[in-house]
Amino acid sequence: IVYLMEGIRHVSDSIAHDLRTPLTRLRNQLENTLMSVDNDEAREQAGKAVAEADQLLATFNALLRIARLETRGNTADMQQVPLGELVSDACELYEALAEDKEQQFEQSLEDHVVIEGDRDLLFQMVSNLIDNAIKYTPEQGEIRVNVRKDGNDAIFEVGDSGIGIPDDEKDQVFQRFYRVGKSRSLPGNGLGLSLVSAVAEIHQGVIALSDHHPGEDYPGLMVTIRLPAYSPNRKRLKDTQAMPAAEAGEQSSPGELRGV
C-alpha cells in the first residue's frame, strides 16, 4: 500500500512539473489575446480563461512546493527566527481582509519566542492558516492568533469562529486535495493544509486540531502548532533531520497530528 501511495504521489508531482511550462505559455497567450480584443464579450471570456489558468498554475506550483518540502530539500536557509515578529508581519498583511468582513481580529504575541527555521517557509505556513481562518469565518466573526512559549516549545495558534471541521475529518484534512464537505463551495484546491503540514514537518513541528467553540453551531477551528524553541545547546535542525526519527525524539502526543 505504501509503495502504491508513493507511486501515485510521484505521478502527481511529475504531472505538475511537466504541465506547468505549457500551461504558462497558454496563460500568456490568453493574456495577449485579452489585451488585443476590442469586443467586450470576448474580453470577458478571455479574462475568465486567464483566471482559470492562474488557478491551475497555483495548484501545480503548490504541488511542486509540497514535493520539495517532503523530500527535505529546503533546509539550507535555517536561521534564528523571532516567531512573534514573523506572525505580527503576517497579521498586518491580513488585517485589512478581516476588516472587510467586519471580523474581530485579536493577537496575543509573546516577545522573545525564537525558533530555528526557514523564515520564508514559516511565513507561508503562518499566512496560510490565517488566510484559512478569515476565509472560513463568516462576517462579524472572530479570529484569534497567539504566540507563546511552553517549556522548551514555541506555540503558534490560530482560532476562529467559522464552520469548523467535523471530528471524523480532522485526521484527513492534511491529505492532498482533501476538502471538507462544507467548504467545497468556496474557492480553493485542497493543498493549503498539505503545505502547512510539510513546513511543520521539516521544522519538527506537531499540529493539533480542535474545536475553538465546542458545542456551538459554528464551532470554529483551533490550529495549534508546537515547534521546538531555539536553544544554543540544542542540535541544529539540519543535523537532527539527518537522524532517524527515534533518535531525534520525534513523537506525537495522543490526539495530535504529525505534519505528514
QUIBEL-V126002 format. One record per residue. N is the residue number from 1. RES is the residue in three letters. PHI is phi in degrees with one decimal (999 if undefined). PSI is psi as a letter, one per 30 degrees, with the letter a starting at -180 (NA if undefined). Layout:
# QUIBEL-V126002
((N	RES	PHI	PSI) (N	RES	PHI	PSI))
This chain:
# QUIBEL-V126002
((1	ILE	999	e) (2	VAL	-60.3	e) (3	TYR	-59.8	e) (4	LEU	-66.4	e) (5	MET	-63.9	e) (6	GLU	-65.2	e) (7	GLY	-64.0	e) (8	ILE	-63.0	e) (9	ARG	-62.8	e) (10	HIS	-63.4	e) (11	VAL	-62.2	e) (12	SER	-63.2	e) (13	ASP	-65.8	e) (14	SER	-66.1	e) (15	ILE	-61.1	e) (16	ALA	-59.8	e) (17	HIS	-68.1	e) (18	ASP	-72.4	e) (19	LEU	-91.2	f) (20	ARG	-63.2	e) (21	THR	-65.9	e) (22	PRO	-63.6	e) (23	LEU	-67.5	e) (24	THR	-64.2	e) (25	ARG	-61.5	e) (26	LEU	-61.3	e) (27	ARG	-62.9	e) (28	ASN	-66.8	e) (29	GLN	-64.9	e) (30	LEU	-63.9	e) (31	GLU	-66.2	e) (32	ASN	-62.5	e) (33	THR	-62.9	e) (34	LEU	-58.5	e) (35	MET	-77.5	f) (36	SER	-100.3	f) (37	VAL	-80.3	k) (38	ASP	-103.7	f) (39	ASN	-72.8	k) (40	ASP	-61.8	e) (41	GLU	-65.6	e) (42	ALA	-65.4	e) (43	ARG	-64.5	e) (44	GLU	-64.6	e) (45	GLN	-65.1	e) (46	ALA	-65.4	e) (47	GLY	-63.3	e) (48	LYS	-64.6	e) (49	ALA	-65.2	e) (50	VAL	-62.9	e) (51	ALA	-63.3	e) (52	GLU	-64.5	e) (53	ALA	-64.6	e) (54	ASP	-62.6	e) (55	GLN	-66.4	e) (56	LEU	-63.7	e) (57	LEU	-63.4	e) (58	ALA	-62.7	e) (59	THR	-65.2	e) (60	PHE	-62.6	e) (61	ASN	-63.7	e) (62	ALA	-64.6	e) (63	LEU	-59.3	e) (64	LEU	-69.6	e) (65	ARG	-63.0	e) (66	ILE	-62.3	e) (67	ALA	-60.4	e) (68	ARG	-65.0	e) (69	LEU	-67.6	e) (70	GLU	-68.9	f) (71	THR	-92.3	g) (72	ARG	54.7	h) (73	GLY	-95.7	g) (74	ASN	-122.4	h) (75	THR	-109.1	g) (76	ALA	-78.0	f) (77	ASP	-103.8	g) (78	MET	-69.1	k) (79	GLN	-154.2	l) (80	GLN	-73.6	k) (81	VAL	-126.2	j) (82	PRO	-69.8	j) (83	LEU	-64.9	e) (84	GLY	-60.8	e) (85	GLU	-65.4	e) (86	LEU	-62.8	e) (87	VAL	-66.3	e) (88	SER	-61.2	e) (89	ASP	-62.9	e) (90	ALA	-66.8	e) (91	CYS	-62.4	e) (92	GLU	-59.8	e) (93	LEU	-67.6	e) (94	TYR	-104.9	f) (95	GLU	-59.5	e) (96	ALA	-62.9	e) (97	LEU	-64.4	e) (98	ALA	-67.5	e) (99	GLU	-63.6	e) (100	ASP	-59.8	e) (101	LYS	-96.7	g) (102	GLU	54.4	h) (103	GLN	-91.1	k) (104	GLN	-83.8	j) (105	PHE	-114.1	j) (106	GLU	-111.2	k) (107	GLN	-129.7	k) (108	SER	-134.8	j) (109	LEU	-119.6	j) (110	GLU	-73.3	k) (111	ASP	-79.5	l) (112	HIS	63.3	g) (113	VAL	-99.3	j) (114	VAL	-117.3	k) (115	ILE	-125.9	l) (116	GLU	-105.2	k) (117	GLY	-178.2	a) (118	ASP	-92.0	j) (119	ARG	-60.1	e) (120	ASP	-64.3	e) (121	LEU	-67.0	e) (122	LEU	-63.1	e) (123	PHE	-63.3	e) (124	GLN	-65.6	e) (125	MET	-60.7	e) (126	VAL	-62.8	e) (127	SER	-63.6	e) (128	ASN	-60.1	e) (129	LEU	-70.5	e) (130	ILE	-66.4	e) (131	ASP	-60.7	e) (132	ASN	-61.3	e) (133	ALA	-60.1	e) (134	ILE	-69.5	e) (135	LYS	-62.6	e) (136	TYR	-96.1	g) (137	THR	-106.9	k) (138	PRO	-68.8	l) (139	GLU	-58.2	k) (140	GLN	65.2	g) (141	GLY	-82.5	a) (142	GLU	-130.8	k) (143	ILE	-126.7	k) (144	ARG	-124.8	k) (145	VAL	-123.6	k) (146	ASN	-126.9	k) (147	VAL	-132.4	k) (148	ARG	-151.3	l) (149	LYS	-113.5	k) (150	ASP	-130.8	j) (151	GLY	64.3	b) (152	ASN	-94.7	g) (153	ASP	-115.5	k) (154	ALA	-99.8	k) (155	ILE	-114.1	k) (156	PHE	-119.0	k) (157	GLU	-130.6	k) (158	VAL	-130.5	j) (159	GLY	-119.7	k) (160	ASP	-144.3	l) (161	SER	-114.7	h) (162	GLY	-91.4	a) (163	ILE	-75.7	f) (164	GLY	72.6	a) (165	ILE	-130.3	k) (166	PRO	-56.3	k) (167	ASP	-57.1	e) (168	ASP	-76.9	f) (169	GLU	-114.3	f) (170	LYS	-63.9	f) (171	ASP	-89.2	g) (172	GLN	-116.0	f) (173	VAL	-69.9	f) (174	PHE	-88.4	f) (175	GLN	-73.2	k) (176	ARG	-60.6	k) (177	PHE	69.8	g) (178	TYR	-75.8	k) (179	ARG	-131.8	k) (180	VAL	-63.7	k) (181	GLY	-51.7	e) (182	LYS	-70.6	f) (183	SER	-104.9	g) (184	ARG	-67.1	f) (185	SER	-81.1	f) (186	LEU	-95.9	l) (187	PRO	-61.6	k) (188	GLY	153.1	l) (189	ASN	-124.1	g) (190	GLY	73.8	g) (191	LEU	-113.9	f) (192	GLY	-60.0	e) (193	LEU	-73.4	f) (194	SER	-63.4	e) (195	LEU	-67.2	e) (196	VAL	-58.2	e) (197	SER	-66.8	e) (198	ALA	-66.9	e) (199	VAL	-65.7	e) (200	ALA	-60.6	e) (201	GLU	-61.8	e) (202	ILE	-73.3	f) (203	HIS	-101.5	g) (204	GLN	58.8	h) (205	GLY	-88.8	l) (206	VAL	-121.3	k) (207	ILE	-108.4	k) (208	ALA	-127.5	k) (209	LEU	-113.3	k) (210	SER	-152.7	l) (211	ASP	-72.9	k) (212	HIS	-78.4	e) (213	HIS	-130.6	i) (214	PRO	-57.2	k) (215	GLY	85.0	f) (216	GLU	-94.6	l) (217	ASP	-60.4	e) (218	TYR	-114.1	i) (219	PRO	-67.2	f) (220	GLY	66.9	a) (221	LEU	-142.5	k) (222	MET	-114.1	j) (223	VAL	-103.8	k) (224	THR	-117.9	k) (225	ILE	-115.2	k) (226	ARG	-104.6	j) (227	LEU	-121.5	k) (228	PRO	-65.2	k) (229	ALA	-70.1	k) (230	TYR	-69.3	k) (231	SER	-144.6	k) (232	PRO	-59.4	f) (233	ASN	-87.8	f) (234	ARG	-86.4	k) (235	LYS	-59.4	k) (236	ARG	-64.6	k) (237	LEU	-58.7	e) (238	LYS	-63.9	e) (239	ASP	-73.4	e) (240	THR	-66.2	e) (241	GLN	-66.4	f) (242	ALA	-82.2	f) (243	MET	-90.2	l) (244	PRO	-60.1	l) (245	ALA	-57.0	e) (246	ALA	-64.1	e) (247	GLU	-71.3	e) (248	ALA	-77.1	f) (249	GLY	74.1	g) (250	GLU	-85.6	j) (251	GLN	-134.5	k) (252	SER	-107.1	k) (253	SER	-73.5	l) (254	PRO	-55.4	k) (255	GLY	83.4	f) (256	GLU	-107.0	l) (257	LEU	-108.5	j) (258	ARG	-67.7	k) (259	GLY	-73.8	i) (260	VAL	-127.3	NA))
